[in-house]
């Protein structure tokens, strides 16, 4: 197809690459994807080290949107025979496949394991003790009878759904570890975004439903997102999906430029004219364009638009806060904790809620896919830390941080530090848009950017919204539909994962 127009797409993460591919399929517009990193995928990239593959945060491929699932399977079909999707793996694609995985994740607290999401099975009752369980029960009943109205913070959100006692046991300290501030300073929108309908009653209903109606379908539309038990996973990690998509985009005439940072966006009369870039290889250059689709952090976008941005918009954008992320990949000979039969624990990840360590979550990467580790006799771990760019953790030398992380796991009895064979460290800036700072005033930014007719904000950082991967993709799909159909309003993009129809995705 002859490309008569161009669209500059800022960022080669999940949303940016989805937008580029959709433009190639549905229009005569050539996408030019500009990525400041050295690889595609954004936070869903896979970093390889000595034949081992590191997933930045653990990316389960699941969605209640058929459009998204079919999109994934177009690039990486499910391994094995035909399943409920009606897809077959081609015999010559043994490496380019999706694997069906069973989700196992637990909480590690008081040096014991608890089911996640919290369920009131015997193990939970035994580990917490009868007195604490009684307090949890009465606290929940009290909140059911007298809920906090209106919910003004994430703390209110959690207490209304789990009771104060359970909130203080499992949510309060861990959430503060993730965000670096107390729950009562975080907007309740984060809870609505991430856990939606999850509550004690929701968990109980799910358990009863599962007992009488065990579903093996991967299209788990009737299941609350936090309770989904099966998911898809690329053989070599999420980055395999996005590298495959990137390769296809280039094959079909799109352009992807890595090590290329956008530092200025020129606009006039509510229309973007072009962008200035700083390319690591070719230097500074100007790219004129008919459309700009931005996944870059809102703060960076507004800065790039210069001094003509209204002062109030600049104030709000500068007040937006992000939480950064570090992963230490540790290759170890064995774990100190094992299943009762002596085998490697089955968890995909473990939420570390111990108060005497800073680690937030632990991935057992062997359990995501056995192909994530080069030597299957070893255990490949991803130790996840939430931090702020420039703080003491972020500024540690890699070898010091890896030693610190290994020491924390040894401290809580998960490994013996002497069993560490090798390590690597990866930093991800602006991994999580925060629901505090000037977040409540995001409409001020949106009221400025939405009228710019050919500018589309999509994805997690592009919209300063903590989207899952599939919702980031859906924002890209909606933006492309608007471009193709000449729709000026951006309302449908902002409604993804905000209105009930997008929560359920049953259309």
ChimeraX attribute file (.defattr): number of C-alpha atoms within 10 A of each C-alpha:
attribute: neighborCount
match mode: 1-to-1
recipient: residues
	/A:1	11
	/A:2	9
	/A:3	13
	/A:4	10
	/A:5	13
	/A:6	19
	/A:7	25
	/A:8	24
	/A:9	25
	/A:10	28
	/A:11	32
	/A:12	29
	/A:13	29
	/A:14	28
	/A:15	30
	/A:16	32
	/A:17	27
	/A:18	24
	/A:19	28
	/A:20	30
	/A:21	22
	/A:22	20
	/A:23	25
	/A:24	18
	/A:25	13
	/A:26	12
	/A:27	18
	/A:28	15
	/A:29	23
	/A:30	24
	/A:31	30
	/A:32	23
	/A:33	26
	/A:34	24
	/A:35	25
	/A:36	21
	/A:37	16
	/A:38	9
	/A:39	18
	/A:40	28
	/A:41	24
	/A:42	23
	/A:43	22
	/A:44	21
	/A:45	25
	/A:46	25
	/A:47	19
	/A:48	16
	/A:49	15
	/A:50	10
	/A:51	12
	/A:52	19
	/A:53	25
	/A:54	30
	/A:55	23
	/A:56	26
	/A:57	22
	/A:58	22
	/A:59	20
	/A:60	21
	/A:61	21
	/A:62	23
	/A:63	23
	/A:64	23
	/A:65	21
	/A:66	16
	/A:67	15
	/A:68	20
	/A:69	18
	/A:70	14
	/A:71	14
	/A:72	21
	/A:73	18
	/A:74	12
	/A:75	17
	/A:76	23
	/A:77	22
	/A:78	26
	/A:79	22
	/A:80	16
	/A:81	10
	/A:82	11
	/A:83	12
	/A:84	9
	/A:85	15
	/A:86	8
	/A:87	16
	/A:88	14
	/A:89	18
	/A:90	14
	/A:91	9
	/A:92	7
	/A:93	11
	/A:94	13
	/A:95	14
	/A:96	20
	/A:97	23
	/A:98	27
	/A:99	20
	/A:100	19
	/A:101	19
	/A:102	16
	/A:103	18
	/A:104	17
	/A:105	20
	/A:106	19
	/A:107	21
	/A:108	19
	/A:109	18
	/A:110	14
	/A:111	14
	/A:112	14
	/A:113	17
	/A:114	23
	/A:115	16
	/A:116	15
	/A:117	15
	/A:118	16
	/A:119	15
	/A:120	16
	/A:121	10
	/A:122	9
	/A:123	14
	/A:124	16
	/A:125	16
	/A:126	11
	/A:127	16
	/A:128	17
	/A:129	11
	/A:130	11
	/A:131	10
	/A:132	14
	/A:133	18
	/A:134	13
	/A:135	15
	/A:136	21
	/A:137	16
	/A:138	14
	/A:139	18
	/A:140	23
	/A:141	14
	/A:142	14
	/A:143	16
	/A:144	15
	/A:145	9
	/A:146	10
	/A:147	17
	/A:148	13
	/A:149	9
	/A:150	8
	/A:151	16
	/A:152	15
	/A:153	20
	/A:154	23
	/A:155	23
	/A:156	23
	/A:157	25
	/A:158	23
	/A:159	24
	/A:160	22
	/A:161	20
	/A:162	24
	/A:163	25
	/A:164	23
	/A:165	19
	/A:166	22
	/A:167	21
	/A:168	16
	/A:169	15
	/A:170	15
	/A:171	19
	/A:172	20
	/A:173	18
	/A:174	22
	/A:175	18
	/A:176	15
	/A:177	20
	/A:178	20
	/A:179	21
	/A:180	14
	/A:181	13
	/A:182	17
	/A:183	21
	/A:184	15
	/A:185	15
	/A:186	23
	/A:187	22
	/A:188	20
	/A:189	21
	/A:190	20
	/A:191	19
	/A:192	15
	/A:193	16
	/A:194	15
	/A:195	14
	/A:196	14
	/A:197	18
	/A:198	20
	/A:199	18
	/A:200	18
	/A:201	12
	/A:202	14
	/A:203	19
	/A:204	14
	/A:205	12
	/A:206	18
	/A:207	16
	/A:208	11
	/A:209	13
	/A:210	12
	/A:211	10
	/A:212	8
	/A:213	10
	/A:214	10
	/A:215	15
	/A:216	10
	/A:217	12
	/A:218	20
	/A:219	19
	/A:220	19
	/A:221	17
	/A:222	12
	/A:223	18
	/A:224	18
	/A:225	19
	/A:226	14
	/A:227	17
	/A:228	19
	/A:229	17
	/A:230	20
	/A:231	20
	/A:232	24
	/A:233	24
	/A:234	28
	/A:235	24
	/A:236	25
	/A:237	27
	/A:238	26
	/A:239	28
	/A:240	24
	/A:241	25
	/A:242	25
	/A:243	18
	/A:244	14
	/A:245	23
	/A:246	24
	/A:247	12
	/A:248	14
	/A:249	25
	/A:250	15
	/A:251	10
	/A:252	14
	/A:253	15
	/A:254	22
	/A:255	18
	/A:256	21
	/A:257	19
	/A:258	19
	/A:259	14
	/A:260	23
	/A:261	20
	/A:262	22
	/A:263	16
	/A:264	19
	/A:265	20
	/A:266	15
	/A:267	17
	/A:268	9
	/A:269	9
	/A:270	14
	/A:271	17
	/A:272	20
	/A:273	17
	/A:274	19
	/A:275	21
	/A:276	17
	/A:277	20
	/A:278	17
	/A:279	18
	/A:280	13
	/A:281	9
	/A:282	9
	/A:283	9
	/A:284	14
	/A:285	11
	/A:286	14
	/A:287	14
	/A:288	15
	/A:289	18
	/A:290	16
	/A:291	22
	/A:292	25
	/A:293	26
	/A:294	25
	/A:295	27
	/A:296	28
	/A:297	23
	/A:298	24
	/A:299	22
	/A:300	16
	/A:301	20
	/A:302	24
	/A:303	16
	/A:304	17
	/A:305	17
	/A:306	15
	/A:307	10
	/A:308	10
	/A:309	15
	/A:310	12
	/A:311	10
	/A:312	11
	/A:313	21
	/A:314	19
	/A:315	15
	/A:316	21
	/A:317	25
	/A:318	16
	/A:319	16
	/A:320	21
	/A:321	19
	/A:322	23
	/A:323	18
	/A:324	22
	/A:325	24
	/A:326	25
	/A:327	27
	/A:328	25
	/A:329	28
	/A:330	23
	/A:331	20
	/A:332	21
	/A:333	16
	/A:334	17
	/A:335	19
	/A:336	12
	/A:337	13
	/A:338	13
	/A:339	9
	/A:340	8
	/A:341	7
	/A:342	8
	/A:343	10
	/A:344	17
	/A:345	15
	/A:346	17
	/A:347	18
	/A:348	21
	/A:349	23
	/A:350	21
	/A:351	20
	/A:352	24
	/A:353	24
	/A:354	18
	/A:355	12
	/A:356	9
	/A:357	15
	/A:358	20
	/A:359	22
	/A:360	18
	/A:361	22
	/A:362	25
	/A:363	25
	/A:364	21
	/A:365	25
	/A:366	23
	/A:367	22
	/A:368	29
	/A:369	19
	/A:370	15
	/A:371	19
	/A:372	24
	/A:373	24
	/A:374	16
	/A:375	14
	/A:376	11
	/A:377	10
	/A:378	17
	/A:379	22
	/A:380	30
	/A:381	22
	/A:382	26
	/A:383	27
	/A:384	24
	/A:385	23
	/A:386	23
	/A:387	24
	/A:388	20
	/A:389	18
	/A:390	10
	/A:391	9
	/A:392	10
	/A:393	19
	/A:394	20
	/A:395	12
	/A:396	13
	/A:397	11
	/A:398	17
	/A:399	13
	/A:400	12
	/A:401	21
	/A:402	22
	/A:403	16
	/A:404	16
	/A:405	23
	/A:406	24
	/A:407	17
	/A:408	19
	/A:409	20
	/A:410	17
	/A:411	14
	/A:412	18
	/A:413	14
	/A:414	16
	/A:415	20
	/A:416	18
	/A:417	17
	/A:418	11
	/A:419	17
	/A:420	19
	/A:421	13
	/A:422	14
	/A:423	21
	/A:424	19
	/A:425	19
	/A:426	14
	/A:427	17
	/A:428	18
	/A:429	15
	/A:430	19
	/A:431	21
	/A:432	22
	/A:433	24
	/A:434	22
	/A:435	24
	/A:436	21
	/A:437	17
	/A:438	16
	/A:439	21
	/A:440	13
	/A:441	16
	/A:442	17
	/A:443	13
	/A:444	17
	/A:445	21
	/A:446	16
	/A:447	11
	/A:448	14
	/A:449	20
	/A:450	18
	/A:451	16
	/A:452	16
	/A:453	19
	/A:454	20
	/A:455	22
	/A:456	26
	/A:457	27
	/A:458	29
	/A:459	30
	/A:460	26
	/A:461	26
	/A:462	24
	/A:463	24
	/A:464	25
	/A:465	22
	/A:466	21
	/A:467	22
	/A:468	18
	/A:469	21
	/A:470	23
	/A:471	26
	/A:472	27
	/A:473	26
	/A:474	24
	/A:475	29
	/A:476	30
	/A:477	22
	/A:478	22
	/A:479	27
	/A:480	24
	/A:481	19
	/A:482	17
	/A:483	19
	/A:484	14
	/A:485	10
	/A:486	10
	/A:487	13
	/A:488	13
	/A:489	12
	/A:490	20
	/A:491	11
	/A:492	15
	/A:493	25
	/A:494	17
	/A:495	15
	/A:496	20
	/A:497	24
	/A:498	17
	/A:499	11
	/A:500	10
	/A:501	12
	/A:502	16
	/A:503	20
	/A:504	17
	/A:505	15
	/A:506	11
	/A:507	9
